[in-house]
Amino acid sequence: MYKNRSTDGSNNICGKKLYMLRKQLSPKVPQRAFADKLQLKGIDLDKNAIQRIECGKRFVTDIELKAFAQILNTTTDELLSDN
């Protein structure tokens, strides 16, 4: 049976990149503050959802991916890249 997972077994491709880019923001943006920024864009996620996305335990919608890219000032392609 087919399962919707990436090659490493996680539920999303962007989680690791999201974590890396969020940590590089200056000033530092903790998960709770990132969730607050998402809520300003109309995306209702809390700190726990951000944590689950970053560790690959939660699926990500295209709407969420677009908001992540806007907040991190990057592209969705960058969030989906392997490097």
FIZA-749205 format. One record per atom (N, C-alpha, C): x, y, z; atom name. Coordinates in Angstrom, 1 decimal. Example, Ala and Ser with C-alpha at 12.3 -4.5 7.8 and 13.67 -1.06 7.14 Angstrom:
! residues 2
       xx       yy       zz   site
     13.2     -5.7      7.8      N
     12.3     -4.5      7.8     CA
     13.2     -3.3      7.8      C
     12.8     -2.2      7.1      N
     13.7     -1.1      7.1     CA
     12.9      0.0      7.9      C
END
This chain:
! residues 83
       xx       yy       zz   site
      0.8     -1.2      0.0      N
      0.0      0.0      0.0     CA
      0.9      1.2      0.0      C
      0.5      2.2     -0.8      N
      1.3      3.4     -0.9     CA
      1.0      4.4      0.2      C
      2.0      5.0      0.7      N
      1.9      6.0      1.8     CA
      2.5      7.3      1.4      C
      1.8      8.4      1.7      N
      2.3      9.7      1.4     CA
      3.4     10.2      2.3      C
      4.6      9.7      2.0      N
      5.7     10.1      2.9     CA
      6.9     10.4      1.9      C
      7.9     11.2      2.4      N
      9.1     11.5      1.7     CA
     10.0     10.3      1.8      C
     11.1     10.3      1.0      N
     12.0      9.2      1.0     CA
     12.6      8.9      2.4      C
     12.7      9.9      3.3      N
     13.3      9.6      4.6     CA
     12.2      9.2      5.6      C
     10.9      9.1      5.1      N
      9.9      8.6      6.0     CA
      9.1      9.7      6.7      C
      9.5     11.0      6.5      N
      8.7     12.1      7.1     CA
      7.5     12.4      6.3      C
      6.6     13.1      6.9      N
      5.3     13.5      6.3     CA
      5.4     14.8      5.5      C
      6.5     15.4      5.4      N
      6.7     16.6      4.5     CA
      8.1     16.7      4.0      C
      8.3     17.5      3.1      N
      9.6     17.8      2.5     CA
     10.3     19.0      3.1      C
      9.4     20.0      3.5      N
      9.9     21.3      3.8     CA
     10.3     21.5      5.3      C
     10.0     20.5      6.2      N
     10.2     20.7      7.6     CA
     11.7     21.1      8.0      C
     12.6     20.3      7.5      N
     14.0     20.6      7.8     CA
     14.5     21.9      7.3      C
     14.1     22.3      6.1      N
     14.5     23.6      5.6     CA
     13.8     24.7      6.3      C
     12.5     24.5      6.7      N
     11.8     25.5      7.5     CA
     12.5     25.8      8.8      C
     12.9     24.7      9.5      N
     13.7     24.8     10.7     CA
     15.0     25.6     10.5      C
     15.7     25.3      9.5      N
     17.0     25.9      9.2     CA
     16.8     27.4      8.9      C
     15.8     27.7      8.1      N
     15.6     29.1      7.7     CA
     15.1     29.9      8.9      C
     14.2     29.3      9.6      N
     13.6     30.0     10.8     CA
     14.7     30.4     11.8      C
     15.7     29.4     12.0      N
     16.8     29.7     13.0     CA
     17.7     30.7     12.5      C
     17.8     30.9     11.2      N
     18.7     31.9     10.6     CA
     18.1     33.3     10.6      C
     16.9     33.5     10.9      N
     16.3     34.8     11.0     CA
     16.9     35.7     12.1      C
     17.0     37.0     11.8      N
     17.6     37.9     12.8     CA
     16.6     39.0     12.9      C
     16.1     39.4     14.1      N
     16.4     38.7     15.3     CA
     15.7     37.3     15.3      C
     16.2     36.5     16.3      N
     15.7     35.1     16.4     CA
     14.2     35.0     16.5      C
     13.6     34.0     15.8      N
     12.2     33.9     15.8     CA
     11.8     32.5     16.4      C
     11.4     32.4     17.6      N
     11.0     31.1     18.2     CA
      9.8     30.5     17.5      C
      9.5     29.3     17.7      N
      8.3     28.7     17.1     CA
      7.0     29.4     17.4      C
      6.9     29.8     18.7      N
      5.6     30.6     19.1     CA
      5.5     31.9     18.3      C
      6.6     32.6     18.1      N
      6.6     33.9     17.4     CA
      6.3     33.6     15.9      C
      6.8     32.5     15.4      N
      6.6     32.1     14.0     CA
      5.1     31.8     13.8      C
      4.5     31.1     14.7      N
      3.1     30.8     14.7     CA
      2.3     32.1     14.7      C
      2.7     33.1     15.5      N
      2.0     34.3     15.6     CA
      2.0     35.1     14.2      C
      3.2     35.0     13.6      N
      3.3     35.6     12.2     CA
      2.4     34.9     11.2      C
      2.3     33.6     11.4      N
      1.4     32.9     10.5     CA
     -0.1     33.3     10.7      C
     -0.4     33.5     12.0      N
     -1.8     33.9     12.3     CA
     -2.1     35.2     11.7      C
     -1.1     36.1     11.6      N
     -1.4     37.4     11.0     CA
     -1.7     37.3      9.5      C
     -1.2     36.2      8.9      N
     -1.5     35.9      7.5     CA
     -2.7     35.0      7.3      C
     -3.4     34.7      8.4      N
     -4.6     33.9      8.3     CA
     -4.4     32.4      8.4      C
     -3.2     32.0      8.8      N
     -2.9     30.6      8.9     CA
     -2.9     30.2     10.4      C
     -3.9     29.4     10.8      N
     -4.1     29.1     12.2     CA
     -3.3     27.8     12.6      C
     -2.0     28.1     13.0      N
     -1.1     27.0     13.5     CA
     -0.6     27.5     14.8      C
     -0.4     26.5     15.8      N
      0.2     26.9     17.0     CA
      1.7     26.4     17.1      C
      2.4     26.7     18.2      N
      3.7     26.3     18.4     CA
      3.9     24.8     18.2      C
      3.0     24.0     18.7      N
      3.1     22.5     18.6     CA
      3.0     22.1     17.1      C
      2.2     22.7     16.3      N
      2.1     22.3     14.9     CA
      3.4     22.7     14.2      C
      4.0     23.8     14.5      N
      5.3     24.2     13.9     CA
      6.3     23.2     14.3      C
      6.3     22.8     15.5      N
      7.3     21.7     16.0     CA
      7.1     20.4     15.2      C
      5.9     20.0     15.0      N
      5.6     18.8     14.3     CA
      5.9     18.8     12.9      C
      5.7     20.0     12.3      N
      6.1     20.2     10.9     CA
      7.6     20.1     10.7      C
      8.4     20.8     11.6      N
      9.8     20.9     11.5     CA
     10.4     19.5     11.7      C
      9.8     18.6     12.5      N
     10.4     17.3     12.7     CA
      9.8     16.3     11.8      C
      8.9     16.7     10.8      N
      8.4     15.8      9.8     CA
      7.2     14.9     10.2      C
      6.6     15.3     11.3      N
      5.5     14.4     11.8     CA
      4.1     14.9     11.3      C
      4.1     16.1     10.6      N
      2.8     16.7     10.2     CA
      2.9     17.0      8.7      C
      1.8     16.7      8.0      N
      1.7     17.1      6.6     CA
      1.6     18.6      6.5      C
      2.0     19.2      5.4      N
      1.9     20.6      5.1     CA
      1.0     20.9      3.9      C
      0.1     21.8      4.0      N
     -0.7     22.2      2.9     CA
      0.0     23.2      2.0      C
     -0.4     23.3      0.8      N
      0.2     24.3     -0.1     CA
     -0.1     25.7      0.4      C
     -1.2     26.0      1.0      N
     -1.5     27.3      1.6     CA
     -0.5     27.6      2.7      C
     -0.2     26.6      3.5      N
      0.8     26.8      4.6     CA
      2.2     27.1      4.0      C
      2.5     26.3      3.0      N
      3.8     26.4      2.4     CA
      4.0     27.8      1.9      C
      3.0     28.3      1.2      N
      3.1     29.7      0.6     CA
      3.3     30.7      1.7      C
      2.6     30.6      2.8      N
      2.8     31.5      4.0     CA
      4.2     31.4      4.6      C
      4.7     30.2      4.7      N
      6.0     30.0      5.2     CA
      7.0     30.7      4.4      C
      6.9     30.6      3.1      N
      7.8     31.2      2.1     CA
      7.8     32.8      2.3      C
      6.6     33.3      2.4      N
      6.4     34.7      2.5     CA
      7.1     35.2      3.8      C
      6.8     34.6      4.9      N
      7.4     35.0      6.2     CA
      8.9     34.9      6.2      C
      9.4     33.8      5.6      N
     10.9     33.6      5.6     CA
     11.6     34.3      4.4      C
     10.8     35.0      3.6      N
     11.3     35.8      2.5     CA
     12.1     34.9      1.6      C
     11.5     33.8      1.2      N
     12.1     32.9      0.3     CA
     11.0     32.4     -0.7      C
     11.4     31.3     -1.5      N
     10.4     30.8     -2.4     CA
      9.9     29.4     -1.9      C
      8.8     29.0     -2.4      N
      8.3     27.6     -2.1     CA
      9.3     26.6     -2.7      C
      9.9     26.9     -3.8      N
     10.9     26.0     -4.4     CA
     12.0     25.8     -3.4      C
     12.5     26.9     -2.8      N
     13.6     26.7     -1.9     CA
     13.2     25.9     -0.7      C
     12.0     26.0     -0.2      N
     11.5     25.2      1.0     CA
     11.4     23.7      0.6      C
     11.2     23.5     -0.7      N
     11.1     22.1     -1.1     CA
     12.4     21.5     -1.6      C
     13.4     22.3     -1.7      N
     14.7     21.7     -2.2     CA
     15.4     20.8     -1.2      C
     16.3     20.0     -1.7      N
     17.0     19.0     -0.9     CA
     18.2     19.6     -0.1      C
     18.7     20.7     -0.6      N
     19.9     21.2      0.0     CA
     19.7     22.5      0.7      C
END
